[in-house]
Amino acid sequence: RQNLNEADDLVKTMEDTYHVHPDVQSFNIVIDAWSKSKLPEAVSRAERLLDVMERRCRDDSLAAKPDSYTFTSVLDSIARSEHSFHRAEKVFHRIEKLFQDGIVERPTIPVYNAYLNALVSSGDVDVLDRVESIFANMITERNANIRSYNTMLKAYSQFRSGRNGYFSRPLKAEELLTKMEEHSGIPYPDGYSYTTVINCFARSIVDRKAKKARQILDKMIQSYAAGNTAAKPQIYAFNGVLSASAHTHHTRFPEERLEAFTILVSTFLLLREWTEPNDSTYILFFQACERLLPKGHRLYEQVIETVVYSCIRDGQMSAKVMHALHNIAPDLAHQFEKIDAK
């Protein structure tokens, strides 16, 4: 914080004491530093510096004008804050006014992406329509790139509303992903795209969501095999399918729980062909076993014990994993704690 305050003071001193006008790079360095600082006052300080730049360039045509980097840094700082929706709207309206007044260039794709991300990050359940409208305009004006599409997928994954509580919108996410796969003049999906849709299903209340999540993972693998190197599956995609299986327990249908358990095991085995499991992998696996297999089932102890040995071999028996194991098989957890103590 002290260094950031000193940087602020230096910008002011350059003009007040040495009569040197700070250029746009000088302002951008300080704004970017505040944006990435994650301090409580970061947004207000970044906005204040933007105020200074706007005021000076309106009064003096030779003064440093905010550019794309300035605007994205301010919007990124807003995205990291709470209640970002209204602040993002206000800043973007200022950017549009500066452009209309002929002071700055037309907002670039990175500026629009930063604006979208700030809106999505607000967590406001009423903002999805606004985000969809902006995204549609970006597509119409050919201003959308892969980050734009991924931010829209993120919006469908995060924004939730409904009579029965909160949930994601996986069908809309899947529809957009399919359009990206068709590759008709729009960006082809990357690993983030597929993983976001997988997690969207995991957070949803749709029927057979474990199957849907696994289908997206399979499409991801097929895309990578077909030459889309950006779609290489990472651990987060596999964990997303495990999460979808673990959260299938609310279903009324026993056959859906059985299906989810089968997907859980097959995905866990497939994972090793692509990457290494982490502690989240094992936590999700144990949670799924607890929820999908009734205690006393002939597979219950057998499956858990086998996976525990795998977890130990992988060096992933963290405190969180042990806690999850205690919840589902306390006797087994105590047994391995004794082995570990020796």
Secondary structure, 3 states (H helix, E strand, C coil): CHHHHHHHHHHHHHHHCCCCCCCHHHHHHHHHHHHHHCCCCHHHHHHHHHHHHHHHHHHCCCCCCCCHHHHHHHHHHHHCCCCHHHHHHHHHHHHHHHHHCCCCCCCCHHHHHHHHHHHHCCCCCCCHHHHHHHHHHHHHCCCCCHHHHHHHHHHHHHCCCCCCCCCCCHHHHHHHHHHHHHCCCCCCCCHHHHHHHHHHHHCCCCCCHHHHHHHHHHHHHHHHHCCCHHHCCCHHHHHHHHHHHHCCCCCCCHHHHHHHHHHHHHHHHHHCCCCCCCHHHHHHHHHHHHHHCCCCCCCHHHHHHHHHHHHHHCCCCCHHHHHHHHHHCHHHHHHHHHHHHC
